Amino acid sequence: MKASLIALVRHELDHARQASSGRSAKTVYGGTERTLRQTVIALRAGAALNEHQNPGDATVFVLYGRVTLIAGENSWSGSPGDLLIMSEGRHSLEAVEDAAVLFTVAKTR
């Protein structure tokens, strides 16, 4: 199987820009039946994934735009090419500008 992340980012960003939530996502590998899951998440500028519990070992690879990963009182900025490693516990992700990330999780819980 082969997937073009560049094409998928364009597609999901188009959807996010039109969605009332300001976000759109597509799983490119894995799912509920697998331990590993990779999802392209697109966020319109100002949109966010509200605070939620980390489901396991997880990373965010920034593909397009700029984001901020927030965990408690800590935050990390990400630009294209940056890999953000999620800490245990609750976190949120905010789009500083239109952005797309590759979210990878190995579910341990």
C-alpha positions as CSV (number, residue, x, y, z in Angstrom):
1,M,0.0,0.0,0.0
2,K,1.1,3.5,-0.7
3,A,-0.3,6.8,0.4
4,S,0.6,10.4,-0.7
5,L,0.6,12.4,2.5
6,I,1.0,15.6,0.4
7,A,-2.2,15.0,-1.5
8,L,-4.0,13.9,1.7
9,V,-2.9,17.1,3.5
10,R,-4.3,19.2,0.7
11,H,-7.6,17.3,0.8
12,E,-8.0,17.4,4.6
13,L,-7.1,21.1,4.8
14,D,-9.8,21.8,2.2
15,H,-12.3,19.9,4.4
16,A,-11.1,21.6,7.6
17,R,-11.4,25.1,6.1
18,Q,-15.0,24.4,5.3
19,A,-16.0,22.4,8.4
20,S,-17.8,24.3,11.2
21,S,-15.3,22.6,13.7
22,G,-12.3,23.8,11.7
23,R,-10.9,20.3,11.6
24,S,-10.7,17.2,9.5
25,A,-8.9,13.8,9.8
26,K,-8.2,10.6,7.9
27,T,-6.6,7.5,9.3
28,V,-3.9,6.4,6.9
29,Y,-2.8,3.2,8.8
30,G,-4.2,1.1,11.5
31,G,-7.4,1.7,13.4
32,T,-9.3,0.3,16.4
33,E,-8.3,-3.3,15.6
34,R,-4.5,-2.5,15.6
35,T,-2.0,-1.2,18.2
36,L,-0.4,1.3,15.8
37,R,-2.5,4.1,14.3
38,Q,-1.4,6.9,12.0
39,T,-3.8,9.8,11.2
40,V,-3.5,13.0,9.2
41,I,-5.2,15.7,11.1
42,A,-5.9,19.1,9.5
43,L,-6.8,22.2,11.5
44,R,-7.9,25.6,10.3
45,A,-6.1,28.5,11.9
46,G,-7.4,29.0,15.4
47,A,-9.0,25.5,15.6
48,A,-8.0,23.0,18.2
49,L,-8.3,19.4,19.4
50,N,-9.6,20.0,22.9
51,E,-7.8,18.6,25.9
52,H,-8.0,14.8,26.0
53,Q,-6.1,11.9,27.5
54,N,-3.0,10.5,25.8
55,P,-4.1,7.0,24.5
56,G,-0.5,5.5,24.6
57,D,2.9,6.3,23.2
58,A,2.2,9.1,20.7
59,T,3.9,11.6,18.5
60,V,2.8,14.5,16.3
61,F,4.9,15.2,13.1
62,V,4.1,18.6,11.6
63,L,3.5,18.3,7.9
64,Y,2.2,21.8,7.2
65,G,1.7,25.1,9.0
66,R,2.3,25.8,12.7
67,V,0.8,24.2,15.8
68,T,1.1,24.3,19.6
69,L,1.0,21.2,21.7
70,I,-0.1,21.9,25.2
71,A,0.2,19.6,28.2
72,G,-0.7,21.2,31.6
73,E,1.5,24.3,32.0
74,N,3.9,23.2,29.3
75,S,3.7,23.9,25.6
76,W,5.8,23.2,22.5
77,S,5.6,25.0,19.1
78,G,5.8,22.9,16.0
79,S,6.6,23.9,12.3
80,P,6.9,21.6,9.2
81,G,9.4,18.9,9.9
82,D,9.2,19.1,13.7
83,L,8.4,15.9,15.7
84,L,6.6,16.6,19.0
85,I,6.6,13.8,21.5
86,M,3.5,13.7,23.7
87,S,3.9,13.3,27.4
88,E,1.7,11.1,29.5
89,G,-1.6,12.6,30.6
90,R,-3.9,15.2,29.1
91,H,-3.0,17.4,26.2
92,S,-4.5,19.6,23.5
93,L,-3.3,20.7,20.0
94,E,-4.0,24.2,18.6
95,A,-3.4,25.5,15.1
96,V,-1.5,28.8,15.1
97,E,-2.1,28.9,11.3
98,D,-3.8,26.4,8.9
99,A,-1.9,23.2,9.8
100,A,-1.7,19.5,9.2
101,V,0.0,16.9,11.3
102,L,0.7,13.1,11.2
103,F,-0.5,11.8,14.6
104,T,1.0,8.4,15.4
105,V,-0.1,6.4,18.5
106,A,0.7,3.0,19.7
107,K,-2.2,2.3,22.0
108,T,-1.1,0.9,25.3
109,R,-4.4,1.5,27.2
